Amino acid sequence: MNVPNKRKLQFTAVILAALALIAAAAITLAIQPQKTYAHEKAAAFQPVEQTRYANRTIWLSKSADKAADKDLQVKKSRKLQVTGVSQNGWSKVAYQGKTYYVETRYLSKDNGYLVVIDAGHQKKGNPKTEPIGPGAKQKKAKVASGATGNYTRIPEYKLTLKMAKKLEKELKARGYQVKMVRTKHNVNMSNSQRAELANNAGADVFIRIHANSSASSRVSGALTISPTKNNKYCKKIYKKCSSLSKCVLTEFCKTTGAKNRGVMYTDTMSGINWSKVPVTIMEMGFLSNKKEDRKMNKSAAYQKKMTKGMANGIDKYLKRI
């Protein structure tokens, strides 16, 4: 064999070996699953038990191997039970009795909504005045002292803080972020300051908890307060305030059995007029009514119903927007 032919054979052998390696690699890739974020085997998910919420409107996929598929749309704040997580950023979730897959980045520990709770009044009222709205000439007391139970003798400011704390606990259990306007009695916060706190926090819901009173002990029932459609301070949030007020009142009365006195539309409330976020005043019942005074202040079972009713109303409102 001459040298040139020997070199040709060696070159051919190298080429054939390289082709064999390429073919083997191709076969290996063909039989192995693609390890991309969208094609994970279910076995790759480490088992966990977590409650998470959709942080936006998202799509769920039925298959781990086709996790980019859009099989079921889920709206923001919907609760999902996470049963597995992968290193490639996907979660296996249980929803409506079925198993789905979704990118973990679309799930949050909270439901994405912030509720600011204002426990009405305080230990001592402040008779100094402030404008009833931004730039208003009309003024009223910065904060009233509130009512007192005709039979329990418990002041409104104590009842409202007790209920605010109960609502805070209930909403956090439902996945909400919650910010309290006050957590103690001895404060000095005007109605405009309370509204500004909710504004600065960027609240999705601002609920102000109060109890009513009347010259007649026969008057009973619950109502909510909302701005009118002609309110010059709340033009941008009027519809949302009205919807929030209706939802909270409906669910409150449904849960407690309290008489539904309807939504009261007025433009005289400073705490509403200064608000730039959806706001409602919840008047839980009448402290001047013997039965309601006792139930609101003394019955743990009724307080639980009031709490659940307000929380249900907030849930209902946020599902509508």
C-alpha positions in Angstrom: 0.0 0.0 0.0 1.4 3.3 -1.0 1.4 6.2 1.5 -1.3 8.3 -0.2 -3.8 5.4 -0.1 -3.0 4.8 3.6 -3.7 8.4 4.4 -7.0 8.3 2.6 -8.0 5.2 4.6 -7.1 6.9 7.9 -9.0 10.0 6.9 -12.0 7.9 5.9 -11.9 6.1 9.3 -11.8 9.3 11.2 -14.8 10.6 9.3 -16.8 7.4 9.8 -16.0 7.4 13.6 -17.2 11.0 13.8 -20.4 10.2 12.0 -20.9 7.3 14.3 -20.6 9.5 17.4 -23.0 12.1 15.9 -25.5 9.3 15.2 -25.2 7.9 18.7 -25.7 11.3 20.2 -28.8 11.9 18.0 -30.3 8.6 19.1 -29.6 9.4 22.8 -31.3 12.8 22.5 -34.2 11.3 20.7 -34.9 8.7 23.4 -34.4 11.2 26.3 -37.1 13.7 27.3 -36.3 17.4 26.6 -35.3 19.0 29.9 -36.8 22.4 29.2 -39.0 24.3 31.6 -42.1 23.3 29.5 -41.3 19.5 29.2 -40.8 18.0 32.7 -41.8 14.6 33.7 -44.2 14.4 36.6 -41.7 12.3 38.5 -39.3 15.3 38.7 -41.7 17.2 41.0 -40.8 17.1 44.6 -43.9 16.6 46.8 -45.0 19.6 48.9 -48.3 20.8 50.5 -48.7 24.5 50.1 -51.6 26.9 49.6 -50.9 29.5 46.9 -52.9 32.1 45.0 -52.8 33.2 41.3 -51.1 36.6 41.3 -52.7 37.4 37.9 -55.1 35.7 35.4 -53.2 32.5 34.5 -53.5 29.4 32.4 -53.1 25.9 33.9 -51.9 22.9 31.9 -53.2 19.3 32.3 -49.8 17.7 31.3 -46.4 18.1 32.8 -44.9 17.2 29.4 -46.9 19.9 27.7 -46.9 22.5 30.4 -47.1 25.3 28.0 -50.6 24.3 26.9 -53.5 26.5 27.9 -56.1 24.1 29.3 -57.9 26.1 32.0 -57.9 29.8 32.8 -57.8 30.9 36.4 -58.4 34.5 37.6 -56.3 36.5 39.9 -56.6 35.6 43.7 -57.9 32.0 43.1 -56.7 29.6 45.7 -54.6 26.7 44.5 -53.2 23.7 46.4 -49.6 23.1 45.4 -48.7 19.4 45.6 -45.3 19.4 43.9 -42.5 21.7 42.8 -39.7 21.2 40.2 -36.3 22.7 40.0 -37.1 24.1 36.6 -39.7 26.6 38.0 -43.0 24.7 37.6 -45.6 23.6 40.2 -48.1 20.8 40.2 -51.4 22.0 41.7 -54.7 20.6 42.7 -57.7 22.6 41.5 -61.4 21.7 41.3 -60.5 18.0 42.0 -58.0 17.8 39.1 -54.2 18.0 38.7 -52.6 20.8 36.7 -49.2 22.4 36.1 -48.2 26.0 36.1 -45.1 28.2 36.3 -44.3 28.8 39.9 -43.7 32.5 39.3 -47.4 33.0 38.8 -48.2 31.8 42.3 -48.0 33.9 45.5 -48.4 33.3 49.2 -51.0 36.0 49.3 -53.8 36.6 46.9 -52.4 39.9 45.7 -55.0 42.2 47.3 -54.6 44.7 50.1 -57.4 45.6 52.5 -57.1 48.5 54.8 -59.4 48.3 57.9 -60.4 51.4 59.8 -61.8 50.7 63.3 -64.1 53.7 63.6 -63.6 56.4 66.2 -61.0 56.4 69.0 -60.9 56.8 72.8 -61.4 60.6 72.6 -63.0 62.5 69.8 -61.3 65.5 68.2 -63.7 68.4 67.8 -61.2 70.4 65.8 -62.3 70.8 62.2 -61.0 69.8 58.8 -62.4 70.2 55.3 -64.9 67.5 54.3 -62.9 66.9 51.1 -59.8 68.1 49.3 -60.2 71.9 48.8 -63.6 72.1 50.4 -64.7 75.2 52.3 -67.2 73.2 54.4 -65.6 71.7 57.5 -66.6 69.3 60.2 -65.0 67.6 63.3 -61.8 65.7 62.6 -63.3 62.6 64.3 -66.4 62.1 66.4 -66.5 60.4 69.7 -68.9 57.7 68.6 -71.9 56.1 70.2 -72.3 53.9 73.3 -74.3 50.8 73.8 -77.5 51.7 75.5 -77.6 48.4 77.4 -74.0 47.1 77.5 -72.6 50.6 78.0 -69.7 49.6 75.8 -68.4 52.5 73.6 -68.4 52.1 69.8 -64.7 52.6 69.5 -64.1 49.4 71.6 -66.5 47.4 69.5 -65.1 48.6 66.2 -61.5 47.7 67.1 -62.5 44.3 68.4 -64.3 43.6 65.1 -61.4 45.1 63.0 -59.0 42.7 64.6 -61.3 39.8 64.0 -61.7 40.8 60.3 -57.9 41.2 60.0 -57.4 37.6 61.2 -60.1 36.3 58.9 -58.8 38.1 55.8 -55.2 37.0 56.4 -56.4 33.4 56.7 -58.0 33.9 53.2 -54.8 35.1 51.7 -55.2 38.9 51.9 -52.6 41.5 52.9 -54.1 43.6 55.6 -53.2 47.0 57.0 -54.8 48.4 60.1 -55.5 52.1 60.6 -55.4 51.7 64.3 -54.6 48.9 66.7 -55.2 50.7 70.0 -57.8 53.1 71.4 -55.6 56.0 72.5 -54.8 57.5 69.1 -55.6 60.9 67.5 -56.3 60.3 63.8 -58.7 62.5 61.8 -60.9 61.0 59.1 -58.9 62.5 56.3 -55.7 61.0 57.8 -57.3 57.6 57.9 -58.3 57.9 54.2 -54.8 59.2 53.3 -53.3 56.1 55.0 -55.4 53.9 52.7 -54.5 56.0 49.7 -50.8 55.8 50.4 -51.0 52.1 50.9 -52.7 51.6 47.6 -55.5 49.7 49.1 -57.8 47.6 46.9 -60.4 47.9 49.5 -60.8 50.4 52.3 -63.5 49.2 54.8 -64.4 51.5 57.7 -66.1 49.6 60.6 -68.8 51.4 62.6 -72.0 50.8 64.7 -75.1 52.9 64.4 -77.4 54.6 66.9 -80.9 56.1 66.8 -83.2 58.1 69.0 -85.6 55.2 68.7 -84.7 51.9 70.4 -86.9 50.1 67.9 -84.7 50.8 64.9 -82.4 47.9 63.9 -80.4 46.5 61.0 -77.2 47.0 59.0 -76.3 49.4 56.3 -73.3 50.6 54.3 -72.4 54.1 53.3 -71.1 55.1 49.8 -70.6 58.4 47.9 -73.3 59.6 45.5 -72.6 59.6 41.7 -72.4 63.4 41.9 -69.7 63.4 44.5 -67.0 65.7 43.1 -64.3 64.2 45.3 -65.0 60.5 44.3 -65.9 60.6 40.6 -63.2 58.1 39.7 -64.2 55.6 42.4 -67.9 56.0 42.7 -68.9 52.8 40.8 -66.4 50.7 42.7 -67.5 52.2 46.0 -71.1 51.4 45.2 -70.3 47.9 44.2 -68.2 47.3 47.3 -70.9 48.7 49.5 -73.6 46.5 48.0 -71.4 43.4 48.1 -70.4 43.8 51.8 -73.9 44.7 52.9 -75.6 41.8 51.1 -73.1 39.2 52.4 -73.2 40.7 55.9 -77.0 40.5 56.1 -77.1 37.0 54.5 -74.6 35.7 57.1 -75.9 37.4 60.2 -79.6 37.6 59.5 -79.6 41.3 60.2 -82.2 43.5 58.5 -80.8 45.0 55.3 -81.4 48.7 55.5 -79.7 49.3 52.1 -76.8 51.4 50.9 -76.9 55.0 52.2 -75.5 57.4 49.5 -74.2 60.6 50.9 -71.4 63.1 50.3 -71.0 64.3 53.9 -68.5 61.7 55.1 -64.9 63.1 55.2 -63.4 59.6 55.4 -65.0 58.8 52.1 -64.5 62.2 50.4 -60.7 62.1 51.0 -60.4 58.5 49.7 -58.9 57.8 46.3 -59.4 54.0 46.7 -62.7 52.0 46.8 -64.2 52.7 50.3 -67.3 51.8 52.2 -68.5 52.4 55.8 -70.0 49.3 57.4 -72.7 50.1 60.0 -73.0 46.7 61.7 -76.1 47.4 63.7 -77.7 49.8 66.2 -76.2 50.2 69.7 -79.5 51.9 70.6 -81.3 48.6 70.0 -81.2 46.3 73.0 -81.0 43.1 71.0 -78.3 44.3 68.5 -76.3 46.0 71.2 -76.0 42.7 73.1 -75.4 40.6 70.1 -72.7 42.8 68.7 -70.9 43.3 72.0 -71.5 40.1 73.9 -72.1 37.2 71.5 -68.9 35.6 70.2 -71.0 33.5 67.8 -72.6 36.7 66.3 -69.2 38.4 66.1 -68.0 35.4 64.1 -70.9 35.8 61.7 -70.3 39.5 61.3 -66.7 38.9 60.5 -67.5 36.2 58.0 -70.1 38.3 56.4 -67.8 41.3 55.8 -65.0 39.0 54.5 -67.5 37.3 52.2 -68.5 40.7 50.9 -65.0 41.7 50.1 -64.4 38.4 48.4 -67.5 38.9 46.3 -66.6 42.5 45.3 -63.0 41.6 44.3 -64.2 38.7 42.1 -66.3 41.2 40.2 -63.6 43.7 39.3 
